Amino acid sequence: MDFRIEWPYTTDRWVWLTLFPLGQGEKADWVAGVAKDDSPRKKNLFNMQKINARKDSMLEILAHDLRGPIGIVQSLAAVIEKKLPKTDNDPTHHQLRMIQQICKRNIDLIRDLIHQEFLESAAVEVSKERLDLVWEINEVIVQYRNAQESLSKVFELTSSQERVFAMIDSMKFMQVINNLVSNAIKFTPDNGIIRIHIEKNEDKIVISVSDNGIGIPRKDQPFLFDKFTKARRPGLKGEESVGLGMSIIKTIVELHDGKIWFQSQEKKGSTFYIELTTEE
């Protein structure tokens, strides 16, 4: 087990404690243990989380703020080409087609970059440890809040308790949160609100990610978690989807012995729920 020691005047330290029961037979009269400073490993892990969250946030900005204008340039070039009179010797049509092809290649490159990063980071086994979900998720949401102006969304995080502990693989589980937030960004109009709430009951933890976006069409809802789902669709700004995301998210949640479901209403928004077992 590990725990954090909070110092009032210096940096907090993390301690990893290994316990050994001592006694005869099945009765343990004493407990011995070995404690070691786990701060360097924790610091590296936290730095990796921050870098990963910052990377995901920057990829979202890339997807929205770069691919959007490139798509506009592609569309304008197509409109100009269509309106120009066609002549045999005029190189303008050829140049406009080159602009469209270059734009398309760059849009595809951005889409593939985001998609491949998600697939590669998800395709590993989980290594769980006891962590505070409130602290972990807040570290992710801070990165999105820093990008609120660029993403044109408001991000809110609330919790029923100050600390909520669960056994999770931080990198993998935060990837789930990142992608649920990313999907909410795709299907929520500018100035929309994305809310993350952590609710702890007696033996369960429920994390919800909700938005006030366009919702999921009823006809697509039964297929949302299927691999290569029929429910795939572009985002509000033309973000493309290969339909693999929600299938991978479901797999990671199940590897944490959890379950995921959602409620959605068209034109009103969606809420995704993740249920985990509490760890005290």
ABEGO torsion letter per residue (X at the ends): XBBBBBBAABBBBBBBBBBBBBEBEABBABBBBBBBBAAAAAAAAAAAAAAAAAAAAAAAAAAAAAAAAAAAAAAAAAAAAAABBBBAABAAAAAAAAAAAAAAAAAAAAAAAAAAAAAAAABBBBBBBBBBAAAAAAAAAAAAAAAAAAAGBBBBBBBABABBBBBBBAAAAAAAAAAAAAAAAAABBBGBBBBBBBBBBAABBBBBBBBABAEBBAAAAAAAABBGBAABBBBAAGBBBAGAAAAAAAAAAAAAGBBBBBBBBBGAEBBBBBBBBBBX
